[in-house]
């Protein structure tokens, strides 16, 4: 791997920025001064120093954000709404994208990554990754819906995978699904004549917002990443 790509992927700066750092003789590889951005680096063996500080290579990035309203789960603007990636611009070099989608008016846990293989598995119904939502409806919930959700609600002639519905109060509930069809949660409740007036994703797999306020984000820990990988590799 070229040295400038190594440094850029490590989040040090743009290709232009790191080329200048190399030209300014600020970069060492295995304690040897390197003056060419084309120098090949083995990311698994070589030790790269910038201003005598070790720079660790990272191929994949995983960012957890507490999504606010009025952002689309995309990398591009849609219907005049900004993309969620605008909120994590410090990681623009990593080309992050959202794992699945939350509606523009839905808030809560959203994972961003540049690991396409893992992202595909996490949103595939095949792997039964839990997606837990807190729902508020305009009219009272019906107890019969609990069994109906367990059997699988029929939408557009298709029976969805079983879902778990926990009624918390007259018009508030927690629902767990394993699919991610278009407006799925809202449509499941609409099937019973209810309009969802507030929707928050509380959990994705084992990930929660924790202390993150809306719009705030953090990198996943190595342990969390390994647990996500294990979650889909075991199935």
C-alpha positions in Angstrom: 0.0 0.0 0.0 1.3 3.5 -0.9 2.4 5.5 2.1 0.0 8.4 1.3 -2.9 6.1 1.2 -1.9 4.5 4.5 -1.8 7.8 6.2 -5.0 9.1 4.6 -6.9 5.9 5.6 -5.6 6.3 9.1 -7.5 9.6 9.3 -4.4 11.8 9.3 -5.6 14.0 6.5 -6.4 14.2 2.8 -4.1 12.8 0.2 -2.9 16.3 -0.4 -2.3 16.9 3.3 -0.3 13.8 3.8 1.8 14.3 0.7 2.9 17.6 2.1 3.7 15.9 5.5 5.9 13.4 3.6 7.6 16.1 1.6 8.3 18.0 4.8 10.2 15.0 6.1 7.9 14.3 9.0 7.3 10.6 8.3 9.4 7.6 9.2 8.8 4.0 8.2 10.7 1.5 10.4 12.8 4.5 11.7 13.9 5.4 8.2 13.0 8.8 6.7 10.7 8.4 3.6 10.5 11.3 1.1 8.1 9.7 -1.5 4.4 9.3 -1.1 4.7 6.3 -3.5 6.7 4.3 -1.0 5.0 0.9 -0.3 4.1 0.1 3.2 3.0 -3.3 4.7 0.2 -2.3 7.0 0.6 -5.5 8.9 4.3 -5.3 9.6 5.7 -1.8 9.1 5.9 0.8 11.8 4.9 4.3 10.6 5.7 7.4 12.6 4.5 10.9 12.0 6.3 13.5 14.1 7.6 10.5 16.1 4.1 9.4 16.9 3.0 5.9 15.8 0.2 5.9 13.3 -1.9 2.7 13.4 -3.6 1.6 10.2 -7.4 1.1 10.2 -9.1 -0.4 7.2 -12.7 -0.3 8.5 -14.4 2.3 10.6 -17.6 1.8 12.7 -19.4 4.9 14.0 -22.5 4.8 16.2 -24.7 7.9 16.0 -27.9 8.9 17.8 -29.7 10.1 14.7 -31.8 13.2 15.0 -34.9 14.1 12.9 -34.6 15.8 9.5 -31.6 13.8 8.3 -31.8 11.0 5.7 -30.1 7.7 6.2 -27.9 8.2 3.1 -24.7 9.7 1.8 -26.5 12.2 -0.4 -29.1 14.8 0.1 -32.6 13.6 -0.6 -35.8 15.7 -0.8 -33.8 18.7 0.5 -32.9 16.8 3.7 -29.1 16.5 4.4 -27.5 13.1 4.6 -26.6 11.6 8.0 -23.0 11.5 7.0 -22.9 15.3 7.2 -22.9 14.9 11.0 -19.7 12.7 10.9 -17.7 14.8 8.5 -14.5 14.2 10.4 -14.6 10.7 9.0 -15.3 11.7 5.4 -12.0 10.1 4.4 -13.4 6.7 5.3 -16.5 6.9 3.0 -18.9 5.8 5.6 -22.5 4.8 4.8 -25.5 3.9 7.0 -26.2 0.3 7.8 -29.9 0.2 6.8 -32.2 3.2 6.9 -34.2 5.2 9.5 -37.0 7.4 8.2 -36.2 11.1 8.1 -38.5 11.7 11.1 -37.2 8.6 13.1 -34.5 9.1 15.7 -32.1 6.8 17.5 -29.4 4.2 17.0 -27.8 4.1 13.6 -24.5 2.5 12.7 -22.3 3.9 10.0 -19.4 1.9 8.5 -17.3 1.3 5.3 -17.4 -2.4 5.8 -19.8 -3.5 3.1 -19.7 -7.2 3.8 -20.6 -6.8 7.5 -23.2 -4.2 6.7 -25.0 -6.5 4.3 -25.1 -9.3 6.8 -26.3 -7.1 9.7 -29.4 -5.9 7.7 -30.1 -9.3 6.1 -33.2 -11.1 7.6 -31.1 -14.3 7.3 -29.1 -13.3 10.4 -32.0 -12.2 12.6 -30.3 -9.1 14.0 -32.6 -7.4 16.5 -33.8 -3.9 15.7 -35.8 -2.5 18.7 -38.0 0.5 18.5 -40.0 2.6 20.9 -43.3 3.5 19.3 -46.0 6.1 20.2 -49.4 5.9 18.4 -52.3 8.3 18.0 -54.9 5.8 19.4 -54.8 3.1 22.0 -53.0 -0.1 21.3 -54.8 -3.4 21.1 -53.7 -6.5 23.0 -54.6 -8.7 20.1 -51.8 -7.1 18.2 -49.2 -8.9 20.4 -50.2 -12.3 19.0 -50.6 -10.9 15.5 -47.1 -9.5 15.5 -45.8 -12.9 16.7 -47.4 -14.7 13.8 -46.2 -12.1 11.3 -48.2 -9.2 10.1 -49.3 -9.5 6.4 -48.4 -6.4 4.3 -49.2 -6.2 0.6 -49.9 -9.9 0.6 -46.6 -10.9 2.2 -46.3 -12.3 5.7 -43.5 -10.6 7.6 -41.1 -12.4 9.9 -42.4 -12.7 13.5 -42.0 -9.6 15.6 -42.2 -9.0 19.3 -44.6 -6.4 20.6 -44.5 -5.2 24.2 -47.2 -2.8 25.2 -45.8 -0.2 27.7 -48.9 2.0 28.1 -52.1 3.0 26.4 -50.4 4.2 23.3 -46.7 3.4 23.7 -45.0 0.1 22.9 -41.6 -1.5 22.2 -41.4 -3.6 19.0 -38.5 -5.9 17.9 -38.1 -6.8 14.2 -35.5 -8.6 12.2 -36.3 -7.1 8.8 -36.0 -3.6 7.4 -38.7 -3.2 4.8 -39.8 0.2 3.6 -41.5 2.1 6.5 -42.0 -1.4 8.1 -42.8 -0.4 11.6 -45.2 2.4 10.6 -47.0 0.1 8.2 -47.3 -2.7 10.7 -49.2 -0.3 13.1 -51.1 1.3 10.2 -52.4 -2.2 9.4 -54.4 -1.9 12.7 -55.6 1.6 12.0 -52.9 3.3 14.1 -50.6 6.1 13.1 -47.1 6.2 14.5 -46.6 9.7 15.8 -43.1 9.1 17.4 -40.6 6.5 16.5 -37.1 5.9 18.0 -34.8 3.0 17.4 -33.7 2.0 20.8 -31.3 -0.8 19.9 -29.5 -2.3 16.9 -28.2 -5.7 17.8 -26.7 -5.0 21.2 -25.9 -1.4 20.5 -27.8 1.4 22.3 -27.4 5.2 22.3 -26.0 5.1 25.8 -25.2 8.7 26.8 -25.2 10.0 23.2 -27.5 13.0 22.7 -29.2 13.3 19.3 -26.6 14.2 16.7 -23.7 12.9 18.8 -21.6 9.9 17.8 -18.7 7.7 18.8 -16.4 5.0 17.3 -17.3 1.5 18.3 -14.8 -0.2 20.6 -12.8 -3.2 19.3 -14.8 -5.4 21.5 -18.1 -4.2 20.1 -16.8 -4.7 16.5 -15.7 -8.2 17.3 -19.1 -8.9 18.9 -20.9 -7.7 15.8 -18.8 -9.9 13.6 -19.4 -12.9 15.8 -23.1 -12.2 15.8 -23.4 -12.9 12.1 -20.5 -15.3 11.7 -22.1 -17.8 14.1 -25.3 -18.0 12.1 
